[in-house]
Amino acid sequence: MKAILLFFGLYGFVFGADSEVSAVDTLFLIGCSGLVLLMTPALGMFYGGMVNRGSVLSTMINCVVFFALICIQWVILGYTLAFGDDIGQLIGNLNHLFLGNIQDSTIGLVSENLFVFFQMLFAVIGAAIITGSFVERMRFGVLLIFILCWSTLVYDVLAHWVWGGGWLMKIGSLDFAGGGVVHIAAGVAGLVGCLMLGKRKFKKGILPHSLPLSFVGAIFLWIGWLGFNTGSALSVNSVAVNAFLTTNFAVAGAMISWMIIEWTKYGKPTLLGSITGIVAGLVAITPSAGFVTPFSAIVIGFFVSPICFFAISAMKSKFGYDDTLDAFGLHGVGGIWGGIATGLFATSSVNEIVSKEAAGEGLLYGGDWSLLCVQIVAIIACFALSAVVSFVVLKIMSVFVLLRVEEVQEENGLDQSLHGEIAYR
């Protein structure tokens, strides 16, 4: 538990001081939790608008159903694996099984029960992101089993490595709100899934059926992300304020950059490009929101757009994989850049944890390569664990069940065939 507090910069504030629950911090984290909760249905709208009209409902339910699934898993096992007492810097023990032994505990100046809920929402959105890579072709039951296994064997493990006292935390890596734990891991799982499933049948085309729906989803994602990043400070303090600012400034840099790219390449800026830039900027700033200055956030956002644009437009075509809604191209690649950018721009002038517990200041501030090297190690660890576990789980499942829907179901859309509903009459 002390390791968790050390990471969030709260150790000195809590130990040696009265650790009673703060009403202000509690209200703050409840509000942030509400915003993060908004992100999952917002992602459903963002994804739903980009698929064929016959699969919009199946795409949405793929996102929102994970709240129930991950909620149960988190209460029973997930939280204790992620934040239980450390075992060999690899995994948490079972002292919080079924949320035991936390009723009177605090994290910082908030109840540990509230911390449990806030962290659970990160696990939920991570699971939902994955579905963007293989919507319109994976069987619903297969998806539920895969996500349950992935959350237990990948997300919970990574959360412990990075935030719960695991080895990545010990070597001084920084991930403020889940750039590696959530976005890299989810994006890589999506990439593995879409490779194993194969491409969609394109008889009806692959253009978004409702950009206005995706636009609304992107705006609500932006709003929800403010709770995602800001709430990771766990307290009303200067770090939370900085995270709020950097989150918005990264979006500004990414949107402008994406617009410039489209205007230059195609002669016209698009709404689709603008909302894609919003998400790319949000992903890129997530690991560093509480460690970098507002100007650095603009730079981070500005450079994530060409990186993700290349991944989506060139790399995907070059290697021929069908990452349906670019979960890997946006979240995986954007998260990788965000982790590297943390190693470049993190500064103790924003958060003292950078000098006290991290491998050092960012390369562009301290001139030391240590933090950047540690960040690269963390990126590789997140990538490798998610890739290997995702492949093994799907490979084992494929022995017993078909992973993909029948061709006629895919052609007609999954709403009617899998869920007995249609979105538009």
C-alpha positions as CSV (number, residue, x, y, z in Angstrom):
1,M,0.0,0.0,0.0
2,K,2.8,2.4,0.7
3,A,4.1,1.8,-2.8
4,I,0.9,3.0,-4.3
5,L,1.0,6.1,-2.2
6,L,4.6,6.8,-3.1
7,F,3.7,6.6,-6.8
8,F,0.9,9.2,-6.5
9,G,3.1,11.5,-4.4
10,L,1.0,11.0,-1.3
11,Y,3.3,9.2,1.1
12,G,4.6,12.2,3.0
13,F,1.2,13.7,3.1
14,V,-0.5,10.6,4.6
15,F,2.1,9.1,6.9
16,G,2.9,11.3,9.8
17,A,-0.4,13.2,9.3
18,D,-4.0,12.6,10.2
19,S,-5.3,10.1,7.5
20,E,-9.0,10.8,8.0
21,V,-11.0,10.9,4.9
22,S,-11.2,14.4,3.2
23,A,-14.7,15.4,2.1
24,V,-13.2,17.6,-0.6
25,D,-11.0,14.9,-2.1
26,T,-13.8,12.4,-1.8
27,L,-16.2,14.7,-3.7
28,F,-13.5,15.3,-6.3
29,L,-12.8,11.6,-6.9
30,I,-16.5,10.8,-7.0
31,G,-17.0,13.5,-9.7
32,C,-14.0,12.2,-11.6
33,S,-15.3,8.7,-11.4
34,G,-18.6,9.9,-12.9
35,L,-16.7,11.4,-15.8
36,V,-14.7,8.2,-16.4
37,L,-17.9,6.2,-16.3
38,L,-19.2,8.4,-19.1
39,M,-16.2,7.3,-21.3
40,T,-17.5,3.7,-21.9
41,P,-20.9,4.6,-23.5
42,A,-19.1,7.5,-25.2
43,L,-16.7,5.0,-26.8
44,G,-19.7,3.0,-27.8
45,M,-21.1,6.0,-29.7
46,F,-17.7,6.8,-31.2
47,Y,-17.2,3.3,-32.4
48,G,-20.9,2.8,-33.3
49,G,-21.0,5.7,-35.8
50,M,-18.0,4.3,-37.7
51,V,-19.4,0.9,-38.6
52,N,-22.1,-0.3,-41.1
53,R,-25.6,0.5,-40.0
54,G,-26.4,-3.2,-39.6
55,S,-23.8,-3.6,-36.8
56,V,-24.1,-0.3,-34.9
57,L,-26.0,-1.9,-31.9
58,S,-23.7,-4.9,-31.6
59,T,-20.7,-2.4,-31.6
60,M,-22.3,-0.4,-28.8
61,I,-23.2,-3.4,-26.6
62,N,-19.7,-4.7,-27.0
63,C,-18.6,-1.6,-25.1
64,V,-21.2,-1.1,-22.4
65,V,-21.6,-4.8,-21.4
66,F,-18.1,-4.8,-20.1
67,F,-19.1,-2.5,-17.2
68,A,-21.0,-5.4,-15.7
69,L,-18.5,-8.1,-16.7
70,I,-15.4,-6.3,-15.4
71,C,-17.2,-5.0,-12.3
72,I,-17.9,-8.5,-11.1
73,Q,-14.4,-9.7,-12.0
74,W,-12.8,-6.6,-10.3
75,V,-14.7,-7.2,-7.1
76,I,-13.9,-10.9,-6.9
77,L,-10.4,-11.0,-8.1
78,G,-9.1,-8.1,-10.2
79,Y,-8.5,-5.5,-7.5
80,T,-6.5,-7.8,-5.3
81,L,-4.3,-9.0,-8.2
82,A,-3.6,-5.4,-9.1
83,F,-3.4,-3.7,-5.7
84,G,-3.0,-6.5,-3.2
85,D,0.2,-6.9,-1.2
86,D,3.1,-7.5,-3.6
87,I,4.4,-11.0,-4.4
88,G,7.8,-10.9,-6.0
89,Q,7.1,-7.6,-7.8
90,L,4.9,-9.6,-10.2
91,I,1.4,-9.8,-8.8
92,G,-0.8,-8.8,-5.8
93,N,-1.7,-11.5,-3.3
94,L,-5.3,-12.5,-2.4
95,N,-5.7,-10.4,0.8
96,H,-8.4,-8.3,-1.0
97,L,-10.3,-11.2,-2.5
98,F,-14.0,-10.2,-2.7
99,L,-12.8,-6.7,-1.6
100,G,-11.9,-8.0,1.9
101,N,-9.8,-6.1,4.4
102,I,-10.4,-2.6,2.9
103,Q,-13.5,-1.4,4.7
104,D,-11.7,1.0,7.0
105,S,-8.7,1.7,4.8
106,T,-7.8,4.9,3.0
107,I,-5.7,5.7,0.0
108,G,-4.5,9.2,0.5
109,L,-7.4,11.1,2.0
110,V,-10.2,9.0,0.3
111,S,-11.8,5.7,1.2
112,E,-10.1,2.7,-0.4
113,N,-13.6,1.6,-1.5
114,L,-13.8,4.8,-3.7
115,F,-10.3,4.1,-5.0
116,V,-11.4,0.6,-5.9
117,F,-14.3,2.0,-8.0
118,F,-12.2,4.6,-9.7
119,Q,-9.5,2.0,-10.7
120,M,-12.2,-0.4,-11.9
121,L,-13.4,2.1,-14.5
122,F,-9.9,2.1,-16.0
123,A,-10.2,-1.7,-16.4
124,V,-13.6,-1.3,-18.0
125,I,-12.5,1.3,-20.6
126,G,-9.4,-0.7,-21.4
127,A,-11.5,-3.8,-22.2
128,A,-13.9,-1.7,-24.3
129,I,-11.1,-0.2,-26.4
130,I,-10.0,-3.6,-27.6
131,T,-13.3,-4.3,-29.4
132,G,-12.6,-1.5,-32.0
133,S,-10.2,-3.8,-33.8
134,F,-12.5,-6.6,-34.6
135,V,-16.1,-5.3,-34.5
136,E,-18.5,-6.7,-37.2
137,R,-16.9,-10.2,-37.1
138,M,-16.3,-11.7,-33.7
139,R,-18.9,-13.9,-31.9
140,F,-20.4,-12.2,-28.8
141,G,-19.8,-15.1,-26.4
142,V,-16.2,-15.5,-27.6
143,L,-15.6,-11.8,-27.0
144,L,-16.9,-12.0,-23.4
145,I,-14.7,-14.9,-22.6
146,F,-11.6,-13.4,-24.2
147,I,-12.1,-10.0,-22.5
148,L,-12.5,-11.8,-19.1
149,C,-9.3,-13.7,-19.6
150,W,-7.4,-10.6,-20.9
151,S,-8.5,-8.5,-18.0
152,T,-7.3,-11.0,-15.5
153,L,-4.1,-12.1,-17.1
154,V,-3.0,-8.8,-18.7
155,Y,-4.7,-5.8,-17.3
156,D,-4.6,-6.8,-13.6
157,V,-0.9,-7.9,-13.9
158,L,0.1,-4.7,-15.7
159,A,-1.7,-2.5,-13.2
160,H,0.3,-4.2,-10.4
161,W,3.6,-3.8,-12.3
162,V,3.1,-0.1,-12.9
163,W,0.9,1.1,-9.9
164,G,0.7,-1.6,-7.3
165,G,4.3,-2.0,-6.3
166,G,5.5,-4.2,-9.2
167,W,8.8,-4.3,-11.0
168,L,8.1,-1.5,-13.5
169,M,7.2,0.8,-10.6
170,K,10.4,-0.3,-8.7
171,I,12.7,0.6,-11.7
172,G,11.1,4.1,-11.8
173,S,8.8,4.0,-14.9
174,L,6.1,6.6,-15.0
175,D,2.5,6.1,-16.2
176,F,0.2,8.7,-14.7
177,A,-3.2,7.5,-15.9
178,G,-2.7,4.3,-18.0
179,G,-0.8,5.0,-21.3
180,G,0.7,1.6,-21.1
181,V,-1.6,-0.3,-18.8
182,V,-4.7,0.7,-20.7
183,H,-3.9,2.0,-24.2
184,I,-0.8,0.0,-25.3
185,A,-2.1,-3.2,-23.8
186,A,-5.6,-2.8,-25.3
187,G,-4.3,-1.7,-28.7
188,V,-2.0,-4.7,-28.9
189,A,-4.7,-7.1,-27.9
190,G,-6.9,-5.6,-30.6
191,L,-4.1,-6.0,-33.2
192,V,-3.6,-9.7,-32.2
193,G,-7.4,-10.3,-32.4
194,C,-7.9,-8.8,-35.8
195,L,-4.9,-10.7,-37.2
196,M,-6.3,-14.0,-35.9
197,L,-9.8,-13.3,-37.1
198,G,-8.8,-12.0,-40.6
199,K,-10.3,-9.3,-42.7
200,R,-13.9,-8.3,-43.0
201,K,-16.0,-8.9,-46.1
202,F,-16.3,-5.5,-47.9
203,K,-19.3,-6.1,-50.1
204,K,-21.2,-3.2,-48.4
205,G,-18.3,-0.9,-48.0
206,I,-16.5,0.2,-44.9
207,L,-17.3,3.9,-44.6
208,P,-18.7,5.3,-41.3
209,H,-22.5,5.2,-41.4
210,S,-23.1,8.1,-39.0
211,L,-20.3,10.7,-38.4
212,P,-22.6,12.8,-36.2
213,L,-22.9,9.9,-33.8
214,S,-19.1,9.5,-33.7
215,F,-18.7,13.2,-33.2
216,V,-20.9,13.1,-30.1
217,G,-19.1,10.1,-28.8
218,A,-15.7,11.8,-29.3
219,I,-16.8,15.0,-27.4
220,F,-18.1,12.9,-24.5
221,L,-14.8,10.9,-24.5
222,W,-13.0,14.2,-24.2
223,I,-15.1,15.3,-21.3
224,G,-14.8,11.9,-19.6
225,W,-11.0,11.9,-20.1
226,L,-10.7,15.0,-18.0
227,G,-11.8,12.8,-15.0
228,F,-9.6,9.9,-16.3
229,N,-6.4,12.0,-16.1
230,T,-7.3,14.6,-13.5
231,G,-8.7,12.1,-11.0
232,S,-5.4,10.1,-11.2
233,A,-3.9,12.7,-8.9
234,L,-6.4,11.4,-6.2
235,S,-6.5,14.8,-4.6
236,V,-7.4,18.4,-5.2
237,N,-3.9,19.7,-5.8
238,S,-1.5,21.3,-8.3
239,V,-0.9,18.0,-10.0
240,A,-4.6,17.6,-10.7
241,V,-4.8,21.1,-12.1
242,N,-1.8,20.4,-14.3
243,A,-3.4,17.2,-15.6
244,F,-6.6,19.0,-16.4
245,L,-4.7,21.6,-18.4
246,T,-2.3,19.3,-20.2
247,T,-5.2,17.0,-21.2
248,N,-6.9,19.8,-23.0
249,F,-3.8,21.3,-24.5
250,A,-2.7,18.0,-26.0
251,V,-6.1,17.7,-27.7
252,A,-5.5,21.2,-29.2
253,G,-2.1,20.3,-30.6
254,A,-3.3,16.9,-32.0
255,M,-6.4,18.4,-33.7
256,I,-4.5,21.2,-35.4
257,S,-1.8,18.7,-36.5
258,W,-4.3,16.2,-37.9
259,M,-6.1,19.0,-39.8
260,I,-2.8,20.2,-41.3
261,I,-2.0,16.7,-42.5
262,E,-5.4,16.1,-44.1
263,W,-5.5,19.6,-45.7
264,T,-2.0,19.0,-47.1
265,K,-2.5,15.5,-48.3
266,Y,-6.2,15.5,-49.5
267,G,-6.9,19.2,-49.9
268,K,-9.8,19.2,-47.4
269,P,-10.0,18.9,-43.6
270,T,-12.6,16.5,-42.4
271,L,-14.7,16.0,-39.3
272,L,-13.6,12.4,-39.1
273,G,-10.0,13.6,-39.0
274,S,-10.7,16.1,-36.4
275,I,-12.4,13.7,-33.9
276,T,-9.6,11.1,-34.6
277,G,-7.1,13.9,-33.7
278,I,-9.1,14.4,-30.4
279,V,-8.7,10.8,-29.4
280,A,-5.1,10.6,-30.5
281,G,-4.2,13.6,-28.4
282,L,-6.0,12.2,-25.4
283,V,-4.2,8.9,-25.6
284,A,-0.8,10.5,-26.0
285,I,-1.1,12.7,-23.0
286,T,-2.5,10.0,-20.7
287,P,0.8,8.6,-19.4
288,S,2.4,12.1,-18.8
289,A,-0.5,14.3,-17.9
290,G,0.7,14.8,-14.3
291,F,4.4,15.0,-15.2
292,V,4.7,17.5,-18.1
293,T,4.1,21.2,-18.6
294,P,1.2,22.6,-20.6
295,F,3.5,23.6,-23.5
296,S,5.0,20.2,-23.6
297,A,1.5,18.8,-23.8
298,I,0.9,20.8,-27.0
299,V,4.1,19.4,-28.5
300,I,3.1,15.8,-27.4
301,G,-0.3,16.3,-29.0
302,F,1.1,17.9,-32.2
303,F,3.4,15.0,-32.9
304,V,1.1,12.2,-32.1
305,S,-1.1,13.0,-35.1
306,P,1.5,12.3,-37.8
307,I,2.6,9.2,-35.9
308,C,-0.9,7.8,-35.7
309,F,-1.8,9.0,-39.2
310,F,1.1,7.0,-40.6
311,A,0.1,3.9,-38.6
312,I,-3.5,4.1,-39.8
313,S,-3.0,5.1,-43.4
314,A,0.3,3.5,-44.3
315,M,1.4,0.8,-41.9
316,K,-2.0,-0.9,-41.9
317,S,-2.1,-1.0,-45.7
318,K,1.5,-2.2,-45.8
319,F,1.0,-5.2,-43.5
320,G,-2.6,-5.8,-44.7
321,Y,-4.3,-6.3,-41.3
322,D,-7.9,-5.1,-40.8
323,D,-7.9,-3.1,-37.6
324,T,-11.5,-2.1,-38.0
325,L,-11.7,1.1,-36.0
326,D,-7.9,1.6,-35.5
327,A,-7.7,0.6,-31.9
328,F,-4.1,-0.3,-32.4
329,G,-3.4,2.6,-34.7
330,L,-4.8,5.2,-32.2
331,H,-4.5,3.6,-28.8
332,G,-1.6,1.3,-29.2
333,V,0.6,3.6,-31.3
334,G,-0.5,6.7,-29.5
335,G,0.2,5.1,-26.2
336,I,3.7,4.1,-27.3
337,W,4.4,7.7,-28.3
338,G,3.0,8.9,-25.0
339,G,5.3,6.6,-23.0
340,I,8.3,7.8,-25.0
341,A,7.2,11.5,-24.6
342,T,7.0,11.0,-20.8
343,G,10.7,10.0,-20.9
344,L,11.4,13.2,-22.9
345,F,9.3,15.8,-21.1
346,A,8.7,14.7,-17.5
347,T,9.9,17.3,-15.0
348,S,10.0,17.6,-11.3
349,S,8.8,21.2,-11.5
350,V,5.4,19.8,-12.2
351,N,5.4,16.8,-10.0
352,E,8.1,16.0,-7.4
353,I,7.6,12.3,-7.8
354,V,9.7,12.7,-11.0
355,S,12.8,13.4,-8.9
356,K,12.0,11.3,-5.9
357,E,10.7,8.0,-7.3
358,A,11.2,7.9,-11.0
359,A,14.4,7.0,-12.9
360,G,15.1,10.7,-13.4
361,E,13.8,13.7,-15.2
362,G,12.9,13.6,-18.9
363,L,15.8,13.7,-21.4
364,L,15.0,17.2,-22.6
365,Y,15.0,18.6,-19.0
366,G,17.7,16.7,-17.2
367,G,19.8,15.5,-20.1
368,D,19.7,12.0,-18.6
369,W,18.7,9.0,-20.7
370,S,17.7,6.9,-17.7
371,L,14.0,7.7,-17.6
372,L,13.6,7.4,-21.4
373,C,15.3,4.0,-21.3
374,V,13.0,2.8,-18.4
375,Q,10.0,4.1,-20.3
376,I,11.0,2.0,-23.4
377,V,11.4,-1.1,-21.1
378,A,7.9,-0.5,-19.8
379,I,6.5,-0.1,-23.3
380,I,8.1,-3.4,-24.4
381,A,6.7,-5.1,-21.3
382,C,3.2,-3.9,-21.9
383,F,3.3,-4.8,-25.6
384,A,4.8,-8.2,-25.0
385,L,2.6,-9.4,-22.2
386,S,-0.6,-8.3,-24.0
387,A,0.5,-9.8,-27.3
388,V,1.5,-13.2,-25.9
389,V,-1.5,-13.6,-23.6
390,S,-4.0,-12.5,-26.2
391,F,-2.6,-14.9,-28.8
392,V,-2.5,-17.8,-26.4
393,V,-6.0,-17.2,-25.1
394,L,-7.5,-16.8,-28.6
395,K,-5.6,-19.8,-29.9
396,I,-6.9,-22.1,-27.1
397,M,-10.4,-20.8,-27.6
398,S,-10.2,-21.5,-31.4
399,V,-9.7,-25.2,-30.6
400,F,-13.1,-25.4,-29.0
401,V,-15.2,-22.8,-30.7
402,L,-15.4,-20.7,-33.8
403,L,-14.1,-17.2,-33.2
404,R,-15.8,-15.6,-36.1
405,V,-19.4,-15.2,-37.1
406,E,-20.8,-16.9,-40.2
407,E,-20.3,-15.1,-43.5
408,V,-24.0,-14.4,-44.0
409,Q,-24.3,-12.9,-40.5
410,E,-21.4,-10.6,-41.2
411,E,-22.8,-9.6,-44.5
412,N,-26.3,-8.8,-43.1
413,G,-24.9,-7.1,-39.9
414,L,-24.6,-8.5,-36.4
415,D,-27.4,-6.5,-34.8
416,Q,-30.2,-8.7,-36.1
417,S,-28.3,-12.0,-36.2
418,L,-26.7,-11.8,-32.7
419,H,-29.0,-9.6,-30.8
420,G,-32.4,-9.6,-32.5
421,E,-32.5,-5.8,-33.0
422,I,-32.0,-3.2,-35.7
423,A,-31.0,0.4,-35.2
424,Y,-32.9,2.0,-38.1
425,R,-36.3,1.1,-39.4
